[in-house]
Amino acid sequence: MPVSTRSPSARFRIVGALALAAALAAGCGSSDAGAGGDAGPTRKFVADNGTITIPAKPKRVVATGYAVPALLDSGAPLVGISTWQRGLPMMGAAERERYDEISKVAGESAAETNYNAIAKADPDLIVIGVPKPALADINMKRLESIAPVVTLGPSVPKAWRELSRRQADAAGALKGFDATRTAYELKAKQLAEKYKSVLPKLKLGHVGAYGEVAKGTFQREFHGSWGTNVAQDMGANYYGAVKVEGKGSRSVSEYPSIEELPDAFAEADAITYSLKADGSVPPPVQSVLDSPLWKNLPAVKAGKVFPLRYTEAATYREAEMTLDAADKAFAPLLK
């Protein structure tokens, strides 16, 4: 074996360079917190689609579906969103201005996803906030070729609380999320104290906005549904449960025929019903209010009927609006 002619200092420089290269290679291949190449530090995140490696601090986020209002409210670094028409009436001026400014990369449905627009937005994270069945309309492999994808979709209506938190967590926006949640919880606590002598004592029923007039049905919502879950936080007690439990929203609401109104609300001391965000009555609710059977309900005869706005709240900021509307609706109970 030939004897090396390199000096000790030269050999040390070579060994040091090799060690540095090995360290850099190990860092670039890491999927946990640590060096992650151009993407920066990464972490493991448990989503509906599995455990995904995502940026520890995302800088360019694309959001769709229910992730849109959650990440707007949390102040996430959004570079692309789907349209969210149903939430526009509940947006404040600042949220609406930001919503209008951000590039729209998808429509109202999952099938309206614009993959080229998403690629052009150059995200480092994509948060898909649509129900699991709608994922069948999305080309996940194509999205995953653009950036890490986490799917976090809704289940039962009341789950918006945990869902919005997980979406904010993925996007690195928990600080903004925590601020809105704290404000909501304080208001809910104050209202629960305000109505503690009257509201919890009532057996409530709720008429939702998703009955089908053509089929002669109405929507009755129970605990944990869209029209009830926020009012519950201030002490409202909705009695009963669905007769045949289904999945998702059908585990907390049902669709009886209009002829079943007397049986549905015979025990109700008071009834609430959903309004549109602008305060008008949705057609499915109006068909109930127009029914002679409605007028003969004990709660209606007693004048214990309370309309509720903003029942589609899906973030803590929106739910503050729901609390304010419920406070206004329930105010007669304190007289």
C-alpha positions as CSV (number, residue, x, y, z in Angstrom):
1,M,0.0,0.0,0.0
2,P,1.6,3.4,-1.0
3,V,2.3,5.8,1.8
4,S,0.2,9.1,1.6
5,T,2.2,12.2,0.8
6,R,-0.5,14.6,2.0
7,S,0.3,16.6,5.1
8,P,-1.8,16.1,8.3
9,S,-3.5,19.4,7.9
10,A,-4.6,18.5,4.4
11,R,-6.0,15.1,5.5
12,F,-7.9,16.9,8.3
13,R,-9.4,19.3,5.8
14,I,-10.6,16.4,3.6
15,V,-12.1,14.5,6.6
16,G,-13.8,17.6,7.8
17,A,-15.3,18.3,4.4
18,L,-16.6,14.7,4.2
19,A,-18.2,14.9,7.6
20,L,-19.9,18.2,6.7
21,A,-21.3,16.7,3.5
22,A,-22.6,13.7,5.4
23,A,-24.3,16.0,8.0
24,L,-25.9,18.1,5.3
25,A,-27.2,15.0,3.5
26,A,-28.7,13.6,6.7
27,G,-30.4,17.0,7.4
28,C,-31.9,17.2,3.9
29,G,-33.4,13.7,4.4
30,S,-35.0,14.4,7.8
31,S,-38.8,14.3,8.1
32,D,-38.9,15.5,11.7
33,A,-38.1,18.9,13.2
34,G,-34.6,19.8,11.9
35,A,-33.0,20.9,8.7
36,G,-35.3,20.2,5.8
37,G,-33.5,21.6,2.7
38,D,-35.3,24.4,0.9
39,A,-38.5,23.5,2.8
40,G,-37.0,24.2,6.2
41,P,-37.8,22.3,9.3
42,T,-40.6,19.7,9.0
43,R,-42.8,17.7,11.4
44,K,-45.3,14.9,11.4
45,F,-49.0,15.8,11.3
46,V,-51.9,13.4,11.8
47,A,-54.6,14.2,9.3
48,D,-57.7,12.4,7.9
49,N,-55.4,11.1,5.1
50,G,-52.7,9.7,7.4
51,T,-49.6,11.0,9.1
52,I,-48.1,13.6,6.7
53,T,-44.8,15.3,6.8
54,I,-45.5,19.1,6.6
55,P,-43.4,22.3,7.1
56,A,-43.1,23.1,10.8
57,K,-43.8,26.8,9.9
58,P,-45.7,26.9,6.6
59,K,-45.1,30.1,4.6
60,R,-47.4,29.6,1.6
61,V,-50.7,27.8,2.3
62,V,-53.6,26.8,0.0
63,A,-56.9,26.1,1.7
64,T,-60.2,24.8,0.4
65,G,-63.7,24.2,1.9
66,Y,-64.1,24.6,5.6
67,A,-60.4,25.3,6.0
68,V,-61.0,28.7,4.2
69,P,-62.9,30.5,7.0
70,A,-60.8,28.8,9.7
71,L,-57.5,29.9,8.2
72,L,-58.7,33.4,7.3
73,D,-59.8,33.9,10.9
74,S,-56.5,32.5,12.3
75,G,-54.3,34.7,10.1
76,A,-52.6,31.8,8.2
77,P,-50.2,32.8,5.3
78,L,-52.7,32.0,2.6
79,V,-51.7,32.2,-1.1
80,G,-54.8,30.5,-2.6
81,I,-58.3,29.5,-1.4
82,S,-61.5,28.0,-2.8
83,T,-64.5,30.3,-3.0
84,W,-66.7,30.2,0.1
85,Q,-70.0,31.9,-0.8
86,R,-71.9,30.6,2.1
87,G,-69.6,32.3,4.5
88,L,-69.5,35.7,2.9
89,P,-72.5,37.1,5.0
90,M,-70.6,36.2,8.2
91,M,-67.3,37.8,7.2
92,G,-66.2,41.1,8.9
93,A,-64.7,43.9,6.8
94,A,-61.1,42.8,7.3
95,E,-61.8,39.1,6.6
96,R,-63.8,40.0,3.4
97,E,-61.1,42.3,2.2
98,R,-58.5,39.5,2.6
99,Y,-60.8,36.9,1.1
100,D,-61.2,39.1,-2.0
101,E,-57.5,39.6,-2.3
102,I,-56.4,36.0,-2.2
103,S,-56.2,34.1,-5.5
104,K,-59.1,31.6,-5.9
105,V,-57.8,28.2,-6.9
106,A,-61.1,26.2,-6.5
107,G,-64.8,26.7,-6.6
108,E,-67.6,25.7,-4.1
109,S,-67.3,22.0,-4.8
110,A,-64.3,19.7,-4.7
111,A,-64.8,18.9,-8.4
112,E,-64.0,22.6,-9.2
113,T,-60.4,22.3,-8.1
114,N,-58.0,24.2,-10.4
115,Y,-54.7,22.2,-10.2
116,N,-52.8,24.6,-12.5
117,A,-53.8,27.6,-10.3
118,I,-52.7,25.7,-7.2
119,A,-49.3,24.9,-8.8
120,K,-48.9,28.6,-9.8
121,A,-49.6,29.7,-6.2
122,D,-46.5,27.7,-5.3
123,P,-47.7,26.5,-1.8
124,D,-45.6,24.7,0.7
125,L,-48.8,23.2,2.3
126,I,-52.3,22.4,1.0
127,V,-55.2,22.0,3.5
128,I,-58.3,20.3,2.1
129,G,-61.3,21.0,4.3
130,V,-64.1,19.0,2.5
131,P,-66.2,16.1,3.7
132,K,-64.6,12.7,3.1
133,P,-67.1,11.6,0.3
134,A,-66.1,14.7,-1.7
135,L,-62.4,13.6,-1.7
136,A,-63.4,11.2,-4.5
137,D,-63.6,14.3,-6.8
138,I,-60.1,15.4,-6.0
139,N,-56.9,14.2,-7.8
140,M,-54.8,13.7,-4.6
141,K,-51.7,12.4,-6.4
142,R,-51.6,15.6,-8.5
143,L,-52.0,17.8,-5.4
144,E,-49.3,15.8,-3.6
145,S,-46.9,16.4,-6.5
146,I,-47.3,20.1,-5.8
147,A,-47.0,20.2,-2.0
148,P,-47.8,18.2,1.2
149,V,-51.5,17.7,1.5
150,V,-53.5,17.4,4.7
151,T,-57.2,16.6,4.5
152,L,-59.3,17.8,7.5
153,G,-62.9,17.6,6.7
154,P,-66.1,18.1,8.8
155,S,-68.1,15.3,10.4
156,V,-70.9,16.2,12.8
157,P,-71.8,20.0,12.7
158,K,-70.5,20.7,16.2
159,A,-67.1,19.4,15.3
160,W,-66.1,22.7,13.7
161,R,-64.4,23.6,17.0
162,E,-61.8,20.8,16.9
163,L,-61.7,20.8,13.1
164,S,-60.8,24.5,12.9
165,R,-58.2,24.1,15.5
166,R,-56.5,21.2,13.7
167,Q,-56.6,23.2,10.4
168,A,-55.0,26.2,12.2
169,D,-52.4,23.9,13.7
170,A,-51.4,22.5,10.4
171,A,-51.0,26.0,8.9
172,G,-48.9,27.2,11.9
173,A,-51.6,29.7,12.9
174,L,-52.6,28.5,16.4
175,K,-51.8,31.9,18.0
176,G,-54.5,33.6,15.9
177,F,-56.9,30.7,16.5
178,D,-56.4,30.8,20.3
179,A,-57.2,34.5,20.4
180,T,-60.6,34.1,18.6
181,R,-61.4,31.0,20.7
182,T,-60.7,32.9,24.0
183,A,-62.9,35.8,23.0
184,Y,-65.7,33.4,22.1
185,E,-65.5,31.4,25.3
186,L,-65.6,34.5,27.4
187,K,-68.7,35.7,25.6
188,A,-70.4,32.3,25.9
189,K,-69.6,32.2,29.6
190,Q,-71.0,35.7,30.2
191,L,-74.3,34.8,28.3
192,A,-74.6,31.5,30.2
193,E,-74.5,33.4,33.4
194,K,-77.0,35.9,32.1
195,Y,-79.5,33.3,31.2
196,K,-78.8,30.7,33.8
197,S,-82.1,31.3,35.6
198,V,-84.3,30.7,32.6
199,L,-82.7,29.0,29.5
200,P,-81.5,25.7,31.0
201,K,-84.9,25.0,32.4
202,L,-86.6,25.0,29.0
203,K,-87.1,21.9,26.8
204,L,-86.2,23.3,23.4
205,G,-86.8,22.1,19.9
206,H,-85.2,23.5,16.7
207,V,-86.5,23.8,13.1
208,G,-83.5,23.8,10.8
209,A,-83.0,25.3,7.3
210,Y,-82.6,22.1,5.3
211,G,-86.0,20.6,5.1
212,E,-87.4,19.9,1.6
213,V,-90.5,21.8,0.8
214,A,-91.3,19.7,-2.3
215,K,-91.2,16.5,-0.3
216,G,-93.2,18.0,2.5
217,T,-90.5,17.5,5.1
218,F,-88.9,19.7,7.8
219,Q,-85.6,19.5,9.6
220,R,-85.6,18.9,13.3
221,E,-82.2,19.5,14.9
222,F,-81.0,18.1,18.2
223,H,-77.9,18.7,20.4
224,G,-74.7,19.3,18.4
225,S,-76.4,20.3,15.2
226,W,-75.9,23.5,13.2
227,G,-78.8,25.4,14.6
228,T,-78.3,24.3,18.2
229,N,-74.6,23.8,19.1
230,V,-73.7,27.5,19.8
231,A,-76.9,28.2,21.7
232,Q,-76.0,25.2,23.9
233,D,-72.9,27.0,25.0
234,M,-75.1,29.7,26.6
235,G,-77.3,27.1,28.3
236,A,-79.9,26.1,25.8
237,N,-81.2,22.5,26.3
238,Y,-82.5,20.8,23.2
239,Y,-84.4,17.6,24.2
240,G,-84.7,14.3,22.3
241,A,-82.6,12.5,19.7
242,V,-82.9,11.2,16.2
243,K,-85.1,8.1,15.8
244,V,-82.8,6.4,13.3
245,E,-79.2,7.6,13.7
246,G,-77.2,8.1,10.5
247,K,-73.8,9.4,9.7
248,G,-72.5,13.0,10.0
249,S,-75.3,15.5,10.4
250,R,-77.9,12.8,10.3
251,S,-76.8,11.7,13.7
252,V,-78.0,15.0,15.1
253,S,-80.9,15.9,12.9
254,E,-83.8,14.2,11.1
255,Y,-86.4,15.0,8.4
256,P,-90.0,14.1,9.4
257,S,-93.0,14.9,7.3
258,I,-94.8,18.2,8.1
259,E,-97.7,16.1,9.5
260,E,-95.4,15.0,12.3
261,L,-95.0,18.5,13.7
262,P,-97.3,17.9,16.6
263,D,-95.5,14.8,17.8
264,A,-92.1,16.3,17.2
265,F,-92.6,19.4,19.4
266,A,-95.4,18.3,21.7
267,E,-93.1,18.5,24.7
268,A,-91.2,21.6,23.7
269,D,-91.5,24.5,26.2
270,A,-89.9,26.7,23.5
271,I,-88.8,26.4,19.8
272,T,-86.0,28.1,17.9
273,Y,-85.6,28.2,14.2
274,S,-82.9,29.1,11.7
275,L,-82.9,32.3,9.7
276,K,-80.6,33.2,6.8
277,A,-77.7,35.5,7.7
278,D,-79.6,38.5,6.4
279,G,-82.4,37.8,8.8
280,S,-84.9,36.5,6.3
281,V,-86.7,33.1,6.7
282,P,-85.5,30.2,4.5
283,P,-88.2,28.6,2.4
284,P,-88.0,25.2,4.3
285,V,-88.6,27.0,7.6
286,Q,-91.3,29.3,6.2
287,S,-93.3,26.2,5.1
288,V,-93.3,25.1,8.7
289,L,-94.3,28.5,10.0
290,D,-97.2,28.6,7.5
291,S,-98.6,25.3,8.6
292,P,-101.8,25.2,10.6
293,L,-100.1,22.5,12.7
294,W,-97.4,24.9,13.7
295,K,-99.8,27.5,15.0
296,N,-101.3,24.9,17.4
297,L,-98.1,23.8,19.0
298,P,-98.0,24.6,22.8
299,A,-94.8,26.6,22.5
300,V,-96.1,28.7,19.7
301,K,-99.4,29.4,21.5
302,A,-97.3,30.4,24.5
303,G,-95.3,32.9,22.4
304,K,-92.0,30.9,23.2
305,V,-90.6,31.0,19.6
306,F,-87.1,32.4,18.9
307,P,-85.5,32.9,15.5
308,L,-81.7,32.5,15.3
309,R,-79.3,34.0,12.8
310,Y,-75.8,32.8,11.8
311,T,-76.6,29.1,12.5
312,E,-74.0,28.0,10.0
313,A,-71.0,29.3,12.0
314,A,-67.9,27.2,11.4
315,T,-65.3,29.3,13.3
316,Y,-65.1,30.9,16.7
317,R,-65.3,34.4,15.2
318,E,-68.4,33.5,13.3
319,A,-69.9,31.8,16.4
320,E,-69.5,35.1,18.3
321,M,-72.0,36.5,15.9
322,T,-74.3,33.6,16.5
323,L,-74.1,34.2,20.3
324,D,-74.9,37.9,19.8
325,A,-77.9,36.9,17.6
326,A,-79.1,34.3,20.2
327,D,-78.7,36.8,23.0
328,K,-81.0,39.2,21.1
329,A,-83.5,36.4,20.3
330,F,-83.7,35.1,23.9
331,A,-83.9,38.6,25.5
332,P,-87.7,38.4,26.1
333,L,-87.1,35.5,28.5
334,L,-85.6,37.9,31.0
335,K,-88.5,40.3,31.0
